[in-house]
Amino acid sequence: MRAAVYYNNRDVRVEVLPRPSIKDGEILVRIEAAGICGSDVMEWYRLKKAPLVLGHEVAGTVEEAGGAVSSFKKGDRVTVAHHVPCNTCRHCLAGNHTVCDTLRKTNFDPGGFCEYVRVPAINVDRGVFHLSESVSFEEGTFSEPLGCVLRGMRMAGMGPGKSVLVIGSGVSGLLHVKLARALGAGFIAATDINDFRLAQAKRFGADLTLKAEDDSAAAIMEASGRLSDIVFLCVAHDPAIAQAIESVERGGCVIFFAPKEPEATYPMPLFRIWQAGVTIKNTYASAPADTLTALDLISSGAVTVKDMITHRLGLDETQTGFRLVSGAGESMKVIIEPQR
């Protein structure tokens, strides 16, 4: 089968790999659509594992079902989670599925930027979800990123009437804007360095858009009468972190959605955090329940995602896709269609 093999952001090669074979309890999925995630172009995270086939936002059809698989059959339309929890450890039982050791170790084989993936039995058991006929394959690829955003919103105590600031209006930031609006946010502000992305944030529901260098605290206070109850940090640069702490309301919450490199440090004005009673939280990945809820939001139309897709490319154009995403220009979601 053909696969786009990642060496670095400027070197993604289409190569021929063996088509995976499945065992009892496993399924083989023909990939119809796979989204390029911002994390796919984080070289500090990816280069140490290269060469490899990336792609974890996937949707497709079941090509084969192994023995003992009763929930899926050939031809079923599905989306597949690459990481799944054990559901039995103390972390899972406390609702902290994304720190589960099993979740950090599980994956499908090889990755979504290829023609077929083998889905291990544990993923089949708790990480494969049927797509309704009303949800296209490309929309199905959003179940994972929207699930991640949903988890962060729940951790932040998001609810109707909340004032929200989204720092960084890339794809994840724009999903935050869309979901905050769907969940009844009273006021939404969004920042970015890119005018194109700010225009999309406005189109998707932001009440106020600001350049990253603007005084967001003053602008939000003037526009809404108070600072932001919740700040979602979708970039991890020091000026953005400082902006988040300055812009959050007393008793509010800052969610670190985007990470720095492992050895990096974070500027933390602890007196301001202490004095204002600010809560700092971080979020990583999503649990199966988040994915199911994300699919419900998409299929019901509560959160539309198709309007975020700017590029649909064949497997041979995967390198172009990585250039678009890493360049962060006039693109949002880039979808790879391996069967083209």
C-alpha positions as CSV (number, residue, x, y, z in Angstrom):
1,M,0.0,0.0,0.0
2,R,1.0,3.6,-0.4
3,A,1.9,5.7,2.7
4,A,3.2,9.2,3.3
5,V,6.3,8.7,5.4
6,Y,7.4,11.7,7.6
7,Y,11.1,12.5,7.9
8,N,10.7,16.2,8.8
9,N,8.3,19.0,7.9
10,R,10.0,19.6,4.6
11,D,10.5,15.9,3.7
12,V,7.4,13.7,3.5
13,R,7.8,10.9,1.0
14,V,5.2,8.6,-0.5
15,E,6.5,5.1,-0.1
16,V,5.2,1.6,-0.6
17,L,4.7,-0.3,2.7
18,P,3.2,-3.8,3.4
19,R,-0.5,-3.7,3.9
20,P,-1.2,-4.5,7.5
21,S,-2.5,-8.0,8.4
22,I,-5.1,-8.3,11.1
23,K,-5.6,-10.9,13.9
24,D,-8.7,-11.9,15.9
25,G,-10.3,-8.9,17.5
26,E,-8.8,-6.4,15.1
27,I,-10.1,-4.6,12.1
28,L,-8.5,-3.2,8.9
29,V,-9.8,0.3,8.0
30,R,-9.5,1.8,4.5
31,I,-8.7,5.5,5.2
32,E,-10.9,7.9,3.3
33,A,-9.8,11.1,5.0
34,A,-7.1,12.1,7.5
35,G,-6.6,15.6,8.9
36,I,-3.2,17.1,9.5
37,C,-3.0,18.2,13.1
38,G,-0.9,21.1,14.4
39,S,1.0,18.5,16.6
40,D,2.0,16.7,13.4
41,V,4.2,19.6,12.5
42,M,5.8,20.1,15.9
43,E,9.3,18.9,14.9
44,W,10.6,18.8,18.5
45,Y,8.0,16.2,19.2
46,R,8.1,14.2,15.9
47,L,11.7,14.2,14.7
48,K,12.9,11.8,17.5
49,K,10.5,9.2,16.2
50,A,11.1,9.7,12.4
51,P,10.8,8.2,9.9
52,L,7.2,7.3,10.6
53,V,3.6,7.5,9.2
54,L,1.7,10.2,11.0
55,G,-2.0,11.0,11.0
56,H,-4.4,10.4,13.9
57,E,-7.5,12.3,12.8
58,V,-9.0,9.6,10.6
59,A,-12.2,8.3,9.1
60,G,-12.8,5.5,6.7
61,T,-14.6,2.2,6.0
62,V,-14.0,-1.2,7.5
63,E,-12.2,-3.3,5.0
64,E,-11.8,-6.5,7.1
65,A,-13.0,-7.6,10.5
66,G,-11.1,-10.3,12.4
67,G,-12.6,-13.1,14.3
68,A,-14.6,-12.2,17.5
69,V,-15.4,-8.8,16.1
70,S,-19.1,-8.4,16.3
71,S,-19.7,-4.6,16.5
72,F,-18.2,-3.8,13.0
73,K,-18.3,-5.4,9.6
74,K,-17.0,-4.8,6.1
75,G,-18.3,-1.5,4.7
76,D,-19.1,0.2,8.0
77,R,-18.3,3.9,8.0
78,V,-16.1,4.7,11.1
79,T,-13.8,7.1,12.8
80,V,-11.0,5.6,14.9
81,A,-9.2,6.9,18.1
82,H,-5.5,6.3,18.1
83,H,-5.1,6.5,21.9
84,V,-7.5,4.6,24.2
85,P,-7.5,4.2,28.0
86,C,-7.7,1.1,30.0
87,N,-10.9,2.2,31.8
88,T,-9.8,0.3,35.0
89,C,-6.8,2.1,36.6
90,R,-7.2,4.6,39.4
91,H,-6.8,7.5,36.9
92,C,-9.5,6.3,34.6
93,L,-11.8,5.5,37.5
94,A,-11.3,9.1,38.7
95,G,-12.2,10.5,35.3
96,N,-8.6,11.3,34.3
97,H,-8.5,9.0,31.3
98,T,-5.8,11.0,29.5
99,V,-3.1,10.3,32.1
100,C,-3.8,6.6,31.9
101,D,-0.6,4.6,31.0
102,T,-2.5,2.6,28.5
103,L,-3.7,5.6,26.7
104,R,-0.1,6.9,26.3
105,K,1.0,3.5,24.8
106,T,-1.9,2.6,22.4
107,N,-2.0,3.5,18.7
108,F,-3.2,2.1,15.4
109,D,-0.8,0.8,12.7
110,P,0.8,2.6,11.0
111,G,-0.8,6.0,10.9
112,G,-3.6,7.8,9.0
113,F,-1.6,9.1,6.1
114,C,-1.8,5.9,4.2
115,E,-4.3,3.7,2.5
116,Y,-5.1,1.2,5.3
117,V,-4.6,1.0,9.0
118,R,-4.7,-2.0,11.4
119,V,-6.8,-1.2,14.5
120,P,-5.7,-3.3,17.5
121,A,-8.3,-5.1,19.6
122,I,-8.2,-2.7,22.5
123,N,-8.9,0.2,20.1
124,V,-11.7,-1.8,18.4
125,D,-13.2,-2.3,21.9
126,R,-13.3,1.3,23.0
127,G,-12.0,3.6,20.2
128,V,-13.9,2.9,17.0
129,F,-17.1,4.8,16.4
130,H,-19.8,4.5,13.7
131,L,-20.3,7.5,11.5
132,S,-23.9,8.3,10.8
133,E,-24.8,8.8,7.1
134,S,-25.3,12.5,7.8
135,V,-21.6,12.9,8.7
136,S,-19.0,12.9,5.9
137,F,-15.6,11.2,6.2
138,E,-13.9,14.6,6.3
139,E,-16.3,15.8,9.0
140,G,-15.6,12.6,10.9
141,T,-11.9,13.4,11.1
142,F,-12.8,16.3,13.5
143,S,-14.1,14.0,16.2
144,E,-10.7,13.7,17.8
145,P,-9.7,17.4,17.8
146,L,-13.1,18.5,18.8
147,G,-13.1,15.9,21.5
148,C,-9.8,17.4,22.8
149,V,-11.4,20.8,22.9
150,L,-14.5,19.5,24.6
151,R,-12.4,17.9,27.4
152,G,-10.6,21.2,28.1
153,M,-13.9,23.1,28.2
154,R,-15.3,20.7,30.7
155,M,-12.2,21.0,32.9
156,A,-12.5,24.8,32.8
157,G,-16.1,24.7,33.9
158,M,-17.4,26.2,30.7
159,G,-21.1,27.0,30.7
160,P,-23.7,29.5,29.5
161,G,-22.8,33.2,30.0
162,K,-19.1,32.7,30.5
163,S,-16.7,35.2,29.1
164,V,-14.0,33.4,27.1
165,L,-10.6,34.4,25.6
166,V,-9.0,32.2,23.0
167,I,-5.3,33.0,22.5
168,G,-4.2,31.6,19.1
169,S,-6.7,31.2,16.3
170,G,-5.3,28.2,14.5
171,V,-7.5,25.2,14.0
172,S,-7.7,24.3,17.7
173,G,-8.3,27.9,18.6
174,L,-11.1,28.2,16.1
175,L,-12.7,25.0,17.4
176,H,-12.6,26.6,20.8
177,V,-14.4,29.6,19.4
178,K,-17.1,27.4,17.7
179,L,-17.6,25.2,20.8
180,A,-17.7,28.1,23.2
181,R,-20.4,29.7,21.1
182,A,-22.4,26.4,20.9
183,L,-22.2,26.1,24.7
184,G,-23.7,29.5,25.3
185,A,-20.7,31.7,26.0
186,G,-21.7,35.3,26.8
187,F,-18.6,36.9,25.3
188,I,-15.8,35.5,23.1
189,A,-12.5,37.2,22.3
190,A,-9.8,35.7,20.1
191,T,-6.3,36.7,19.3
192,D,-3.7,35.8,16.6
193,I,-0.8,37.3,14.6
194,N,-2.5,36.3,11.3
195,D,-5.3,38.5,9.9
196,F,-6.8,35.6,7.9
197,R,-7.3,33.5,11.0
198,L,-8.7,36.5,12.9
199,A,-11.2,36.9,10.2
200,Q,-12.2,33.3,10.5
201,A,-12.5,33.6,14.3
202,K,-14.9,36.5,13.7
203,R,-16.9,34.5,11.2
204,F,-17.1,31.5,13.6
205,G,-18.5,33.5,16.5
206,A,-15.9,35.7,18.2
207,D,-17.4,39.0,19.5
208,L,-13.9,40.6,19.5
209,T,-10.7,39.8,17.6
210,L,-7.3,41.2,18.5
211,K,-3.8,41.1,17.2
212,A,-1.5,39.2,19.5
213,E,0.4,42.3,20.4
214,D,-2.7,44.2,21.5
215,D,-3.6,44.9,25.1
216,S,-6.2,42.2,25.3
217,A,-7.1,42.9,29.0
218,A,-7.9,46.5,28.3
219,A,-9.8,45.7,25.1
220,I,-11.9,42.9,26.7
221,M,-12.7,45.1,29.7
222,E,-13.8,47.9,27.5
223,A,-16.0,45.6,25.3
224,S,-17.5,43.4,27.9
225,G,-17.1,45.1,31.3
226,R,-15.0,42.5,32.8
227,L,-12.0,40.2,32.1
228,S,-12.3,36.7,30.8
229,D,-13.7,34.0,33.0
230,I,-11.8,31.4,31.0
231,V,-8.7,31.8,28.9
232,F,-7.7,29.0,26.5
233,L,-4.0,29.1,25.5
234,C,-3.8,27.5,22.1
235,V,-0.2,28.7,21.7
236,A,2.6,28.3,24.2
237,H,4.8,31.4,23.7
238,D,5.9,33.4,26.7
239,P,4.1,36.7,25.6
240,A,0.9,34.7,25.1
241,I,1.2,33.1,28.6
242,A,1.7,36.5,30.1
243,Q,-1.3,37.8,28.2
244,A,-3.5,35.0,29.5
245,I,-2.6,35.7,33.1
246,E,-3.3,39.5,32.6
247,S,-6.6,38.8,30.9
248,V,-8.2,36.3,33.2
249,E,-10.9,37.5,35.6
250,R,-10.6,37.0,39.4
251,G,-11.5,33.5,40.3
252,G,-11.2,32.5,36.6
253,C,-9.3,29.7,34.9
254,V,-6.5,29.5,32.4
255,I,-6.3,26.3,30.3
256,F,-2.9,25.4,28.8
257,F,-4.0,23.6,25.6
258,A,-0.7,23.8,23.7
259,P,2.6,22.6,25.2
260,K,6.1,23.9,25.1
261,E,9.1,21.6,24.6
262,P,9.7,19.3,27.6
263,E,12.7,21.2,28.9
264,A,11.1,24.6,28.6
265,T,10.0,26.8,31.5
266,Y,6.9,28.9,31.8
267,P,6.6,32.5,33.1
268,M,4.3,32.3,36.1
269,P,3.5,35.6,37.9
270,L,2.5,33.7,41.1
271,F,1.5,36.7,43.1
272,R,-1.1,37.8,40.5
273,I,-2.3,34.1,40.3
274,W,-2.5,33.9,44.1
275,Q,-4.1,37.3,44.6
276,A,-6.7,36.9,41.9
277,G,-7.6,33.3,42.8
278,V,-6.8,32.1,39.3
279,T,-6.8,28.4,38.6
280,I,-4.2,27.0,36.1
281,K,-5.0,23.7,34.4
282,N,-3.7,21.8,31.4
283,T,-5.4,19.4,29.1
284,Y,-4.1,16.6,26.8
285,A,-5.9,14.4,24.4
286,S,-9.5,13.1,24.8
287,A,-11.3,10.1,26.2
288,P,-13.8,7.9,24.3
289,A,-16.7,9.8,25.9
290,D,-15.3,13.1,24.5
291,T,-15.1,11.6,21.0
292,L,-18.7,10.3,21.2
293,T,-20.0,13.7,22.4
294,A,-17.9,15.5,19.6
295,L,-19.6,13.2,17.0
296,D,-23.0,14.1,18.5
297,L,-22.2,17.8,18.3
298,I,-21.1,17.4,14.6
299,S,-24.0,15.2,13.5
300,S,-26.6,17.4,15.2
301,G,-25.2,20.5,13.6
302,A,-24.5,22.2,16.9
303,V,-20.9,22.5,15.8
304,T,-20.2,22.8,12.1
305,V,-16.7,21.8,10.9
306,K,-16.9,21.5,7.2
307,D,-16.5,25.2,6.8
308,M,-13.0,24.9,8.4
309,I,-11.6,22.8,5.6
310,T,-9.5,24.9,3.2
311,H,-7.6,22.1,1.4
312,R,-8.3,18.6,0.3
313,L,-5.2,16.8,-1.0
314,G,-4.3,13.4,-2.3
315,L,-1.7,11.3,-0.7
316,D,0.9,12.4,-3.2
317,E,0.3,16.0,-2.0
318,T,0.9,15.3,1.7
319,Q,4.2,17.3,1.6
320,T,2.2,20.3,0.4
321,G,-0.2,19.8,3.2
322,F,2.6,19.8,5.8
323,R,4.0,23.0,4.2
324,L,0.6,24.6,4.5
325,V,0.1,23.7,8.1
326,S,3.6,24.5,9.3
327,G,3.5,27.8,7.4
328,A,0.3,28.8,9.2
329,G,-0.7,31.1,6.4
330,E,-4.2,31.2,4.7
331,S,-5.1,27.7,5.6
332,M,-7.2,26.1,8.3
333,K,-7.8,22.4,8.2
334,V,-6.0,20.4,5.6
335,I,-7.4,17.0,4.8
336,I,-5.5,14.2,3.1
337,E,-7.6,11.8,1.0
338,P,-5.4,8.6,0.5
339,Q,-7.8,7.0,-2.0
340,R,-7.7,9.8,-4.5
